[in-house]
Amino acid sequence: MGGPHCQAAAYCLWEAFFCVGLCLGLIVLYRERANRKAEEARARSEELAARLQEANRRLKVYAERAEEVATAQERTRLARELHDAVKHGLA
């Protein structure tokens, strides 16, 4: 019944199904890998964004402090000049 041609056809069909299954399996594996890589990249981006926000916050604090110091230095300079002017005016 069937003979060698049927056996060869059945074997070719089996090979075709095997190849399709193998290809689908590889696609699933590569897709999972790509998803994992994308998730890792997203997590890394979120970490970097958080670090950048913290650095920006610290920079703002530093800038505010630098402005306060500059204002205090200018006040000190003006007070010294006023003191010297009054001192020379009285002498």
Secondary structure per residue as TSV (DSSP state, phi and psi in degrees):
chain	resnum	aa	ss	phi	psi
A	1	M	-	360.0	119.6
A	2	G	-	88.6	-55.3
A	3	G	H	72.0	-165.8
A	4	P	H	-64.3	-29.9
A	5	H	H	-67.2	-38.6
A	6	C	H	-68.6	-38.4
A	7	Q	H	-65.9	-41.7
A	8	A	H	-65.1	-41.1
A	9	A	H	-65.7	-41.5
A	10	A	H	-64.8	-41.1
A	11	Y	H	-64.3	-43.3
A	12	C	H	-62.6	-40.5
A	13	L	H	-64.4	-43.0
A	14	W	H	-61.4	-44.1
A	15	E	H	-61.0	-41.8
A	16	A	H	-63.1	-46.5
A	17	F	H	-62.5	-40.0
A	18	F	H	-61.8	-46.0
A	19	C	H	-64.1	-42.2
A	20	V	H	-62.8	-45.5
A	21	G	H	-61.7	-43.1
A	22	L	H	-61.7	-45.2
A	23	C	H	-62.5	-43.3
A	24	L	H	-63.5	-40.5
A	25	G	H	-61.6	-43.1
A	26	L	H	-65.5	-38.9
A	27	I	H	-61.3	-44.2
A	28	V	H	-62.4	-44.7
A	29	L	H	-62.1	-46.0
A	30	Y	H	-66.4	-35.8
A	31	R	H	-66.4	-42.3
A	32	E	H	-62.3	-41.2
A	33	R	H	-63.3	-43.8
A	34	A	H	-63.6	-40.8
A	35	N	H	-64.0	-41.4
A	36	R	H	-63.8	-43.1
A	37	K	H	-63.8	-41.0
A	38	A	H	-64.2	-40.9
A	39	E	H	-64.8	-41.3
A	40	E	H	-63.2	-41.5
A	41	A	H	-65.1	-40.3
A	42	R	H	-64.0	-44.1
A	43	A	H	-62.8	-41.8
A	44	R	H	-64.3	-41.1
A	45	S	H	-62.9	-41.9
A	46	E	H	-64.2	-40.2
A	47	E	H	-63.2	-45.2
A	48	L	H	-65.4	-38.1
A	49	A	H	-63.5	-41.4
A	50	A	H	-64.6	-42.3
A	51	R	H	-64.8	-38.7
A	52	L	H	-66.3	-41.0
A	53	Q	H	-62.3	-42.0
A	54	E	H	-64.6	-43.1
A	55	A	H	-63.4	-39.7
A	56	N	H	-64.8	-41.5
A	57	R	H	-61.5	-46.2
A	58	R	H	-63.8	-38.0
A	59	L	H	-64.2	-40.7
A	60	K	H	-62.7	-43.2
A	61	V	H	-61.4	-44.1
A	62	Y	H	-62.3	-43.0
A	63	A	H	-64.0	-41.3
A	64	E	H	-62.7	-43.3
A	65	R	H	-64.5	-41.3
A	66	A	H	-63.0	-38.2
A	67	E	H	-66.1	-40.9
A	68	E	H	-62.4	-43.2
A	69	V	H	-64.9	-43.1
A	70	A	H	-62.8	-40.6
A	71	T	H	-63.8	-43.8
A	72	A	H	-63.7	-40.5
A	73	Q	H	-64.0	-40.5
A	74	E	H	-66.3	-40.2
A	75	R	H	-62.3	-42.6
A	76	T	H	-62.4	-43.1
A	77	R	H	-62.9	-45.7
A	78	L	H	-64.3	-41.1
A	79	A	H	-62.7	-40.7
A	80	R	H	-64.5	-44.0
A	81	E	H	-63.8	-42.9
A	82	L	H	-63.0	-42.6
A	83	H	H	-61.1	-46.3
A	84	D	H	-63.2	-40.5
A	85	A	H	-65.0	-43.0
A	86	V	H	-66.3	-42.8
A	87	K	H	-60.2	-46.1
A	88	H	H	-70.7	-30.5
A	89	G	H	-70.7	-31.3
A	90	L	H	-85.0	-21.2
A	91	A	-	-81.1	360.0
